[in-house]
Amino acid sequence: MEAPCRKFFAWGANSHGQLALGHTEDQMLPKTTEDFNIPLRHATGGGGHTLLLTDSGQLFACGNNNKGQLGLQHTEEMFRPQIVKALEKELTVCAKGGWDFTLVLSNEKKLYACGSNMFGQLGLTPVQSYVSSPTPVNLNCLVKDLSTGLRHSVLLTEKGNVLTMGSGKKGQQGVLVNDVPPKIVTTPNEVAFPSGPMTATQVVAGSHHTACLSDQGQVFVWGCNKYGQCALDPHTQPQVNRPHCVPQKVFRNKKVCQVYSGWTHLLAVTDDGQVFSWGRADYGQLGRPVQSGQLCDFTPTPIESIPQVSQLCCGSEHSLAITADSKVLTWGWNEHGICGTGDEINVMTPQTVKTLDTFRTVLIGAGAGHSMALCEVPSSS
């Protein structure tokens, strides 16, 4: 039997060409590009740009480039994926896009940054307004994971320490200067945990909050709590300036093995495969029912309707998942057709992307307002 080929699909907002389709028209349903068949192992995006990582460790980028966030050494928008030539001699293992910036991690655990640095989110000094070529970030440690928010970044070191940089006025840096959150942190700063030394295994960033996962399966969150992102009542604590450990009992005393974050909502997967959600809810971000008129839910609660999933990812206000039978689920904000339903009605509970039902999906990704999937397509298709 002939092995199936793989095709890259994208849908949602496309005003900057971030869907890699060669134009700037939004797509309400998944569309594929016939001339980009490079094997992929990771897809993600920022505010209006897309980052595609190949099996061989090459990085491709397209979309908005007004701050040089594509790393192509210029600021022109690209409607088709372009190889980031400045990193061709490096093997890329991870790339993440913030609103208008990008961080890249090499196989030697070296960090590169490009795009806007107005808030110090690139960790480059002296601080420049932007850089259009991937630039090494000087660190006295090795990085093994990273995440990007709206205007801040978070790094996980090889030793399990958490570093933050960029905008900080909402408490997302997890540090205080003269008892107040710093407006800007221009160099990576290590976060101290009130509960004592902790070894982190994963880091994530939202628009104005930061979270990490410990090797004990505990979730720590800090920063803006306007929508209950920190798993605390926003009416009594609208901002959390130091890491808050979410009680294990809310996860039914299970260890958390993965955590994900959109701009204002979070997902966590426990070791028994349950998916919990909390934060902003008005667009369906939580994928589960909430009380009528309720803007958010600060208590992590299981999404009962979701089956076992093999992958999860979050856009700004929507999420995607791959089920055990390789189908794609989406839910949340659906303007521009982000959820792939063919309309712009927000999706309140996880729904299958029907256009992709006949394929076996092996990879999903999301930018702020767009979605992506890599699917195995029978050779006759």
C-alpha distance (Angstrom), angle and dihedral (degrees) to the residues before:
residue distance angle dihedral
M1 . . .
E2 3.78 . .
A3 3.80 113.8 .
P4 3.82 114.7 -112.2
C5 3.79 118.7 -106.8
R6 3.78 122.5 -128.5
K7 3.77 127.0 -123.8
F8 3.79 130.8 -168.0
F9 3.82 115.6 -131.5
A10 3.81 127.4 -169.7
W11 3.80 135.9 178.1
G12 3.79 143.1 167.9
A13 3.81 130.2 49.7
N14 3.80 113.8 16.4
S15 3.79 106.6 165.5
H16 3.81 91.4 129.7
G17 3.80 99.3 35.4
Q18 3.80 92.7 -99.7
L19 3.82 92.0 144.9
A20 3.83 90.2 70.4
L21 3.81 91.0 -129.5
G22 3.80 97.8 122.6
H23 3.83 96.3 -108.4
T24 3.82 141.3 63.5
E25 3.81 103.0 -118.4
D26 3.82 118.7 122.4
Q27 3.80 115.3 -115.3
M28 3.82 120.5 -142.0
L29 3.81 91.8 -171.4
P30 3.81 131.8 37.8
K31 3.80 112.5 -80.6
T32 3.78 128.3 -171.2
T33 3.76 131.8 -145.7
E34 3.78 114.7 -137.8
D35 3.80 96.9 -157.1
F36 3.81 99.7 57.8
N37 3.79 108.7 71.3
I38 3.80 100.5 143.0
P39 3.85 111.8 139.1
L40 3.80 108.5 -101.7
R41 3.79 132.0 -160.6
H42 3.81 100.7 174.4
A43 3.82 136.8 27.5
T44 3.77 127.2 -178.9
G45 3.79 141.3 141.9
G46 3.76 148.6 -159.3
G47 3.78 133.5 -141.2
G48 3.79 93.1 -47.4
H49 3.79 107.2 -15.0
T50 3.80 137.2 83.5
L51 3.81 131.0 -141.1
L52 3.80 120.6 -161.1
L53 3.80 121.9 -171.2
T54 3.80 118.3 -161.1
D55 3.79 129.7 -145.2
S56 3.80 88.8 -107.0
G57 3.81 93.5 54.7
Q58 3.80 98.8 -102.8
L59 3.80 119.5 140.3
F60 3.81 123.3 -138.4
A61 3.81 124.8 -174.4
C62 3.80 139.8 -175.3
G63 3.80 141.3 165.2
N64 3.78 131.3 49.2
N65 3.79 112.9 20.7
N66 3.79 104.0 164.1
K67 3.80 91.6 126.2
G68 3.80 96.7 34.7
Q69 3.81 91.5 -100.5
L70 3.81 91.9 147.7
G71 3.80 90.7 64.7
L72 3.82 91.9 -131.8
Q73 3.82 95.0 129.7
H74 3.82 92.6 -110.8
T75 3.83 137.9 64.9
E76 3.81 102.9 -122.4
E77 3.81 120.6 123.3
M78 3.79 115.6 -110.9
F79 3.80 121.1 -150.2
R80 3.82 94.1 -172.0
P81 3.81 128.3 48.5
Q82 3.79 112.1 -87.6
I83 3.78 124.6 -165.2
V84 3.80 113.2 -114.8
K85 3.79 95.7 -123.5
A86 3.80 94.9 -172.7
L87 3.82 88.0 68.4
E88 3.83 98.8 40.9
K89 3.80 91.2 109.3
E90 3.81 90.8 51.2
L91 3.79 126.4 72.0
T92 3.79 108.2 -130.0
V93 3.80 117.7 -145.1
C94 3.81 100.1 172.0
A95 3.81 138.2 15.3
K96 3.81 127.9 178.9
G97 3.79 131.5 -176.2
G98 3.80 126.1 -145.5
W99 3.77 122.5 -169.7
D100 3.81 94.2 -67.9
F101 3.80 104.8 -9.2
T102 3.79 140.9 67.7
L103 3.80 136.0 -144.9
V104 3.80 121.4 -161.1
L105 3.81 129.4 -167.9
S106 3.81 120.8 -155.9
N107 3.78 127.0 -148.4
E108 3.80 87.4 -103.9
K109 3.82 88.0 59.6
K110 3.78 92.5 -110.6
L111 3.80 118.0 146.6
Y112 3.82 124.7 -132.7
A113 3.80 126.9 -175.2
C114 3.80 138.5 -168.9
G115 3.80 138.9 165.9
S116 3.78 129.5 44.9
N117 3.79 118.2 6.4
M118 3.80 97.5 172.0
F119 3.81 90.5 123.5
G120 3.80 98.0 34.7
Q121 3.80 91.0 -103.4
L122 3.82 92.2 140.6
G123 3.78 93.7 56.9
L124 3.80 90.5 -131.5
T125 3.79 122.6 141.6
P126 2.90 134.0 -125.2
V127 3.80 86.8 41.2
Q128 3.80 113.2 -119.7
S129 3.80 126.6 -173.5
Y130 3.81 89.9 -115.9
V131 3.80 143.8 -24.0
S132 3.80 122.9 -146.7
S133 3.80 98.8 -161.8
P134 3.83 125.6 63.9
T135 3.79 103.3 -96.5
P136 3.83 125.9 -164.9
V137 3.80 114.5 -109.9
N138 3.79 111.0 -139.4
L139 3.79 108.8 -126.6
N140 3.78 133.4 161.9
C141 3.80 90.7 -142.7
L142 3.81 141.5 48.5
V143 3.81 120.8 -101.8
K144 3.80 124.0 -140.9
D145 3.83 103.2 170.9
L146 3.79 137.3 17.3
S147 3.77 143.0 176.7
T148 3.80 135.9 -167.0
G149 3.79 130.7 -144.3
L150 3.76 132.1 -174.5
R151 3.82 95.6 -68.0
H152 3.79 104.5 -11.9
S153 3.79 139.3 66.2
V154 3.79 135.8 -148.7
L155 3.81 127.3 -157.1
L156 3.80 132.8 -164.0
T157 3.79 114.5 -149.9
E158 3.78 126.3 -145.4
K159 3.82 88.4 -106.6
G160 3.81 92.5 54.6
N161 3.80 98.3 -102.9
V162 3.81 122.0 140.2
L163 3.82 121.7 -130.4
T164 3.82 126.2 -173.0
M165 3.81 134.8 -170.6
G166 3.79 139.0 169.8
S167 3.79 131.0 42.2
G168 3.79 113.6 14.9
K169 3.80 112.1 165.3
K170 3.83 92.0 107.5
G171 3.81 91.7 54.6
Q172 3.82 94.8 -102.8
Q173 3.82 92.1 132.2
G174 3.79 91.6 65.3
V175 3.81 92.5 -137.6
L176 3.80 136.5 96.7
V177 3.80 129.5 -141.9
N178 3.81 112.8 -161.8
D179 3.82 86.9 -12.2
V180 3.81 94.5 -57.5
P181 3.81 131.7 92.3
P182 3.81 112.5 -98.2
K183 3.80 114.8 -114.1
I184 3.80 92.0 -138.9
V185 3.81 134.0 12.6
T186 3.80 110.0 -164.8
T187 3.80 100.3 -176.2
P188 3.82 128.1 44.2
N189 3.78 109.4 -83.2
E190 3.81 124.1 -163.4
V191 3.80 115.4 -121.8
A192 3.81 116.6 -132.2
F193 3.79 116.0 -148.1
P194 3.82 116.4 -138.4
S195 3.80 90.9 -142.1
G196 3.82 91.1 59.1
P197 3.82 134.9 -102.8
M198 3.78 112.8 -7.7
T199 3.79 132.9 -179.6
A200 3.80 111.2 -135.6
T201 3.80 122.6 -153.8
Q202 3.83 101.0 -177.8
V203 3.81 138.2 19.0
V204 3.82 131.5 -161.1
A205 3.80 135.1 179.4
G206 3.79 131.6 -153.0
S207 3.78 128.1 -170.4
H208 3.82 93.7 -74.3
H209 3.80 104.4 -6.1
T210 3.80 137.7 71.5
A211 3.79 132.1 -151.9
C212 3.76 138.6 -177.9
L213 3.78 139.2 -173.9
S214 3.81 122.7 -132.3
D215 3.77 128.5 -142.5
Q216 3.81 86.2 -109.8
G217 3.79 92.0 61.6
Q218 3.81 95.0 -104.4
V219 3.82 124.4 140.9
F220 3.81 119.8 -139.3
V221 3.83 120.4 -168.9
W222 3.80 133.3 179.3
G223 3.81 140.7 166.5
C224 3.78 130.7 48.3
N225 3.79 112.9 20.5
K226 3.81 98.3 177.9
Y227 3.79 90.4 123.9
G228 3.80 98.4 29.9
Q229 3.82 93.9 -94.1
C230 3.80 90.0 147.2
A231 3.82 91.4 54.7
L232 3.81 91.1 -112.4
D233 3.80 130.5 111.3
P234 3.84 105.4 -84.6
H235 3.79 91.8 -154.3
T236 3.80 91.7 64.8
Q237 3.81 99.5 27.9
P238 3.82 112.9 26.5
Q239 3.82 92.6 167.6
V240 3.81 132.9 32.6
N241 3.79 113.3 -160.1
R242 3.81 99.2 -176.0
P243 3.83 129.9 43.3
H244 3.79 112.8 -75.9
C245 3.81 118.7 -156.0
V246 3.80 110.5 -137.8
P247 3.84 106.6 -133.9
Q248 3.80 112.8 -105.7
K249 3.79 90.4 -133.2
V250 3.82 92.0 71.6
F251 3.80 87.2 62.3
R252 3.82 88.5 52.6
N253 3.80 89.2 -101.1
K254 3.79 91.3 -65.0
K255 3.77 124.4 134.1
V256 3.80 116.1 -109.5
C257 3.81 113.0 -127.7
Q258 3.83 100.7 179.6
V259 3.80 135.6 21.7
Y260 3.83 128.7 -167.7
S261 3.79 133.5 -176.2
G262 3.77 139.5 -158.8
W263 3.79 122.8 -172.0
T264 3.82 93.3 -74.4
H265 3.80 108.1 -0.7
L266 3.79 135.2 64.4
L267 3.79 137.2 -154.4
A268 3.79 127.8 -159.3
V269 3.79 130.2 -171.9
T270 3.80 118.4 -151.4
D271 3.78 124.8 -148.6
D272 3.81 90.9 -99.1
G273 3.83 91.2 57.9
Q274 3.80 99.7 -103.4
V275 3.81 117.3 144.2
F276 3.82 116.1 -141.4
S277 3.81 125.0 -168.7
W278 3.80 136.3 -168.5
G279 3.81 140.6 161.7
R280 3.78 130.4 54.4
A281 3.80 114.9 17.6
D282 3.81 111.5 171.7
Y283 3.83 95.5 100.2
G284 3.80 95.1 42.2
Q285 3.82 92.6 -95.4
L286 3.80 92.4 145.6
G287 3.80 94.6 55.6
R288 3.79 92.0 -138.1
P289 3.81 139.1 80.4
V290 3.80 119.2 -80.4
Q291 3.78 130.0 -178.8
S292 3.79 114.7 -71.6
G293 3.78 111.0 -84.6
Q294 3.80 92.1 8.7
L295 3.79 110.4 147.1
C296 3.78 95.6 -164.3
D297 3.80 146.1 -5.6
F298 3.80 116.7 -139.5
T299 3.82 94.8 -170.2
P300 3.83 115.5 89.5
T301 3.80 104.2 -122.4
P302 3.83 131.3 176.3
I303 3.80 119.2 -102.2
E304 3.78 93.5 -127.7
S305 3.80 96.0 -170.8
I306 3.80 95.8 56.4
P307 3.81 118.8 96.3
Q308 3.79 125.2 -142.8
V309 3.81 108.3 -58.3
S310 3.80 132.1 -157.8
Q311 3.82 97.8 -163.6
L312 3.81 137.4 22.0
C313 3.79 134.5 -176.8
C314 3.80 137.5 168.6
G315 3.77 133.7 -140.0
S316 3.79 121.0 -167.2
E317 3.81 96.1 -70.9
H318 3.81 103.8 -6.5
S319 3.78 137.8 62.9
L320 3.80 139.5 -151.4
A321 3.80 133.2 -156.6
I322 3.78 138.8 -177.5
T323 3.80 114.3 -137.5
A324 3.80 126.0 -140.8
D325 3.82 88.4 -97.4
S326 3.83 91.5 53.0
K327 3.81 98.2 -105.4
V328 3.81 122.5 140.0
L329 3.80 121.5 -119.7
T330 3.80 124.9 -169.3
W331 3.78 135.5 -179.3
G332 3.81 141.3 166.6
W333 3.80 133.6 42.4
N334 3.79 110.6 23.5
E335 3.80 106.4 -179.7
H336 3.82 109.9 134.3
G337 3.83 88.0 21.3
I338 3.79 92.5 -77.6
C339 3.80 92.7 158.5
G340 3.81 93.7 51.8
T341 3.79 96.3 -123.9
G342 3.82 95.8 127.8
D343 3.82 92.9 -111.6
E344 3.82 138.7 60.2
I345 3.80 99.5 -112.7
N346 3.80 111.0 128.1
V347 3.80 113.1 -110.4
M348 3.80 110.0 -129.6
T349 3.82 99.2 -174.6
P350 3.83 130.1 26.5
Q351 3.82 111.6 -73.4
T352 3.79 130.4 -175.7
V353 3.81 117.2 -108.9
K354 3.80 94.1 -124.2
T355 3.80 95.5 -164.4
L356 3.81 88.4 66.6
D357 3.81 97.2 43.0
T358 3.79 94.7 104.7
F359 3.80 92.2 54.6
R360 3.77 134.7 72.2
T361 3.81 107.2 -121.4
V362 3.80 115.8 -148.1
L363 3.82 102.1 171.1
I364 3.81 138.5 25.7
G365 3.79 132.8 -171.8
A366 3.79 140.7 172.3
G367 3.76 142.3 -158.4
A368 3.79 123.9 -164.8
G369 3.80 92.8 -77.3
H370 3.78 106.7 6.2
S371 3.79 139.5 67.5
M372 3.80 135.1 -146.9
A373 3.79 138.8 -168.0
L374 3.78 136.3 -177.8
C375 3.79 110.8 -147.3
E376 3.76 137.1 -173.6
V377 3.79 107.8 -125.7
P378 3.82 122.3 -164.8
S379 3.80 110.4 -111.4
S380 3.80 90.8 -114.7
S381 3.83 91.6 60.5
